[in-house]
Amino acid sequence: MVGAVKLVIAIPTKGRSGLDDVVDEVFARAAYFTIIEASEEGYRVKEIIKNEFKDLTHGVGPIIVKILKDKDVGIIALPEAGVGVKQLLRELGIQYIEAEAGTKVEDVLKICLT
């Protein structure tokens, strides 16, 4: 178990393979979101969320941002996001970094934690 949590990081992923998974090509319509807890002592997969909203015709971005905010996510690593999502993230105080699609989750974490 990781000690006192400093960061909760969300990464849109293609599957449910945790640290071995890869970043999806899209943010809000990603198949899954891998949620990581990180502290000075290390990191662990807290949860993997299936995206039940990815097939909606519109409004997916704000729904996903709300879900992640409710899970105390402070950083999102994403391959792309629209202007509206980026603005909403800023308003909610959630940081975001760009992560290239296909990059392994564990490699993205190393970038987030440096």
N, C-alpha and C positions, 0 to 999 in steps of 0.2 A: 504494500500500500504506500502511496506517495504521502509525504508529510503535508504540512500546511499548504493548501493550494494557493498559488500565486496567480495562475492564469488558467482560463478555460478557453480552449482553442477549437474552432469548428472548421472542418475541411469537407467540401463536397466531394464525394467519392463514387466510384463506379459500382462498388460492391460492399460486402460485409467482412472484409479481410483485415480490418484494423490497421495496424502499422504497416502491413505488407500490401495494403490496397494502393490505388493510384487516384490522383485528382481527376475528377470528371471534366469534360469540356465546357460545362456550363455551371452556373451557380444555382439559381433558384429551381431549375428543372433537373438537377442532379438526382440520380437514383437514391442515394443515401447521403447522410451527413455523419462523419466520424467526429465524435466529441472527445477531446483529450484534456485531461487534467495535468497540469505541470507545476512543479515546485523546484526549489533548489536541489532537492534530493532525486529528481528524475521526473518521468512522465508515465502515464498509463492511459489506456483507452477507457473512458468513463462509460460511453454508450455509443451505439450506432443506431441512427434513426432512419427508418424507411421514409422516403418522401411521398406521402399520400396525395400531395397537391400538384405534382409535376405535370399532370395532364390537363389542368385547368386552362381555359382559353386566355385568361388575363388575371392580373393581380397576384401572381404567385410570389414575386419578390418580397413584397411587404409581409405576406403571411409567413414566409420562411424566416425573415429577419425577426419577426415577433416571437416565433417558436424558439429561435436561438437566443434571443434576449432573455426569454423566460427561463432558459437553462443556464443563465449567468455567463454566457459566452462574452469574452472581452476582445477576442481577435478572431477574424475570419480570414483564412487563406483561400483565395478564389481565383479562377482562371479569367473570369470576366464578369462584369456587372454593369447594368445600365445606370444612367445618371440618377434616376430616381432612387434606386437601391443605395447607391453611394451616398446620396444626400441623407437618406434615412439612417444609414449607419453612422454618419457624422452626428446627426441630431441626437442619436441614442448613446453616443460615446463609445461605439464599437469600432475598434481599429480594423483595418483590412490591409492585407498585403497581396500582391499578385503572385500566383503560383501557376506555373506552366502545367497545362493538362498533360496527364500521363506520368507526372512526377510521383514517385513513391511517397506515401504519407510520412514515413519516418524522415525522409530527406527534407520535406517541407517543414517539419517540426524543428529541425536543426536551424533552419533559417529564422523561424519565428522566435526561437529562444536565444538568438545571438544579438 
